Amino acid sequence: MFIKNIAQVFRELSKQKLRTLLTLFGIFWGTTAVILLLTFGAAVKANSSKTMHGMGESICVIWAGRTSISYGGFPKGRNLSFYKDDAQYLKEQVQLIDDISPQYSRQVPVKVKNKKQNFNINAVWPEFKEMRNMVPRGGSRFINPIDMEKRRRVVFIGNEVEKTMFGDEDAVGKLMYINGTPFTVVGVIIEKEQDGSYNGRDKDAIFMPTSTYLSIYGDRFVDNLVARAKDVNKTEQMKRAIVAAMAKKYRFSEEDTQALPIWDTTEADQFLNVFFNGFTTFLGIVGVMTLIVGGIGIANIMYVIVEERTSEIGVKRAIGAKKRVILMQYLIETFAIAAAGSVSGFLFSVVLIWGINQAPIEEFVGVLILNPAIAVTTIIIISIITLVAGWGPAKRASTLDPVVAINS
């Protein structure tokens, strides 16, 4: 009976070819629009997050600044500095800190065979790897605690440094001379996208153990500290605790915002989430509006079908067909029409997403992936619109007076 009803509704639709075509196209294009726009929004958000996190995820970069408030007998305008034991001091004083590393930096000449060029050298702790997303290429590694303990002359280099100094050769295991001192390359960073930086791009930098760096250069002051909270939601509390601990040690006011400038990357994450959630919602609304237009088309064509089958409905009611049976019949037929348009729209979306991913736009848009959540959301939206569109015609069919309907 169900198959017969569906066949009958499509026979009725064939009598209204243009109207049917426009209705099915509205659902087809609405489905395509919802899936494609939501997928596009998710891809742009993921790509932006990826490039932003190239510098590190949920980290705080801390610099020693200049006091702007007189405190404890000291005048304002006092320059502060970080020393080599400050990172360990904060690790012990601030329980909210998960990882922390000092960072020394300087430009030095680097030589490999007959090639010589200046590069930015960074001296860091092993914890720097996880905080700054320093992912080693296969077959290589980052600086480890044993390197620190034994003051090994080893370096981890950026992929562009390898390309510049070693050409097409694998740099791992080879020597490079930094200010005339030989260092062994133990790792090369994988190629990564990096939007933000505070000390140059990682691909163009060289990293060595802090202990080795200090034994060679003996810098008195640390350039900056990098820290990350155990719980990203408590980053603000961690920052306040860091300021309080350093204010106690170096005697400046905790209210002095210029004494200890902190770049909190979690603030950018929060902005990104709010912005792209709004952006994706807007794109979804645009797609839903297209679907609503298709829903109006379905309602119109179902009213036409009910009108043309009034006598048939009257006969069914006269021989005992219940209202709910008539109601369900026309709702099912409405969903059958919507399914024809939405399934074709879904398949077209899959093909379109595949085609877009073949174009060279990954750097700007990212990779479009049809998330199951997007598919489920689209199905729910289509179902609601179809139910609303079909309820009026179905309700009208189920409430027709049998006598009036037979004689119409």
Secondary structure, 3 states (H helix, E strand, C coil): CHHHHHHHHHHHHHCCHHHHHHHHHHHHHHHHHHHHHHHHHHHHHHHHHHHHCCCCCCEEEECCCECCCCECCECCCCECCECCCHHHHHHHHCCCEEEEEEEEEEEEEEEECCEEEEEEEEEECCCHHHHCCCCECCCCCCCCHHHHHHCCCEEEECHHHHHHHHCCCCCCCCEEEECCEEEEEEEEECCCCCCCCCCCCHHHEEEEEHHHHHHHHCCCCECEEEEEECCHHHHHHHHHHHHHHHHHHHCCCCCCCCCCCEEEHHHHHHHHHHHHHHHHHHHHHHHHHHHHHHHHHHHHHHHHHHHHCHHHHHHHHHCCCCHHHHHHHHHHHHHHHHHHHHHHHHHHHHHHHHHHHHCCCHHHHCCCCCCHHHHHHHHHHHHHHHHHHHHHHHHHHHCCCHHHHHCC
